[in-house]
Amino acid sequence: MFPGSFPNVRHNLFNTILVMDLSQSSNLHFIATTVTNIVNRGLPFRFGVVPIIDDEDSKSLVFLVDAR
């Protein structure tokens, strides 16, 4: 194992909760680039997104992302 690398495991060992305002483009860019790269590399991370609702724009975006 190289320094800075994660161990090879078969389960989602690392849980990450992201608390973000989805109406800000910088947060959407973070999800689109960083999280996608981690998933594509097959690293054992499990992601959860908790949306922050500050205004009506944020509230409307939460309904688009709601996965229920």
C-alpha positions, 0 to 999 in steps of 0.5 A: 500500500502506498502512502496516502492510498486507501486499503482495498476492501469490499465494503463501503468502509468510509461514510461521508455526509455532505451538508450542502446548499444545492442552489450554489453552483460551487456545491454542484460542481463539487458533487459533479467532479470530486464525488464522481471521480471517487466513485469511478475509481472504486474507492470504498466510500458511501456518500450522503447529501443533506441539503440546506434549505435557505430560500425558495430556490433551495426548496425547489431543488430539494424536490428535484434531488429527493430520491424517495 
